[in-house]
Amino acid sequence: MKLRSEIELTFRDFMIDSAKPTVKAEGVQKMDCLKIVKNYLYENGFDGLQNDAECGCDIHDLVPCGNDFSRCKPGYKLVPPEGTDCEFDFYICQSKDDRPWETE
């Protein structure tokens, strides 16, 4: 475990619109906040992020909107059955059993 004095973190390090958001620590690979989130999603079997505003993004294209993602939650990618008339090509949902295209 690193001591606080060994790690230099600033609020700016976690802002999505900063020029180079990085975490600086001795002996630790520099990584931006989205990479940390992406690694967490991958390591825990999630497919992307979603929030209550019907917004969802795939792990391969996290936060394409550039908005604040602090209220987003990990989720699973669900693809509607072929021939289903729905608004999106895929959904990121909290449960693999969700069927959001059935409520549209």
N, C-alpha and C positions, 0 to 999 in steps of 0.2 A: 504494500500500500504506500502510495506517495504522500508525502507531507504537503500541506497547502503551499508552503514556500517553494516546493519543487515544481508546481504546476502554475502556469500563468494563464488565467482565463479572464476574459472581459465580456461584457454584454455584447459588444460589437462582434465578437467571435461567433455568436449564434444568430446574427441577423442575416436573413437570406439575401438581402440586397447589398451587403457589404462587399467590397471589392474582392477580398480573399479571406473568407471566414475560415480560420484554422484554430486548432487547439495546439498550443505549444507546450511541450513537456520534454525533458531530457530523455533520450532513448526511446521515445514514442514516435511512431510515424505520424506526420501531420495529416489531419483528417478534418474535413468540414462537417458541419452538423448533418447535412443530408446523407453523407456517407455513413455516419454513425447510425442514423435511423434505418438506412437501407440494410446495413449489416444486421441490425437487430431484427428487422422483418425477415430477412433470409434465414438467419440462425434459428428463428422461432416458427418457421413454417407459414408465414403470412405472405400474401401476394401484393399488398399495397396499403394505401391509406384511404380513409373515408371519414366524412364528418356528417353532422346532422343537416347540413345545407344541401343534401343530395349531390355532394361532390365526392368523387373518388378518383384515385390515380394509381396506375400500375407501378409496381416496384421498378420497372425498367424506365419509367418516365415520371419520377416523383416530383410533385409540385410544379407542373408545367405552367400553372397560372401565376406563379411567383407570389402568391398570397401567404399570409401567416398560417403556418401549419401546426401551431401549438395545440389546437383543439382537435386535431385529427387523431383517429384511432386506427390501430392495425386491423386489417380485414382480409377476407378471402375473395379472390376473383371468381365471379360466376358469369357464365356466358349463357344468354337465353337460347332455348332450343331453336334450331333452324326453322325459318318460316314464321317466327313469332314477331308480331308487329310491336316494336317497342322503341323507345327514344334513344337508347344507348346500345353500343356493341357489346359492352360488358358492364358489370356492376362490381363494386367492392363492398362487401357486406360483413357484418359482425359474425354471422353464422353461415356455415356451409349449407344449411337447410333453408335459408331465405330464398324467396322467389319474388323479387321486387317487380318483375315484369307482369306478374299476375294481378298487381294492384293498380297498374296504370290505366 
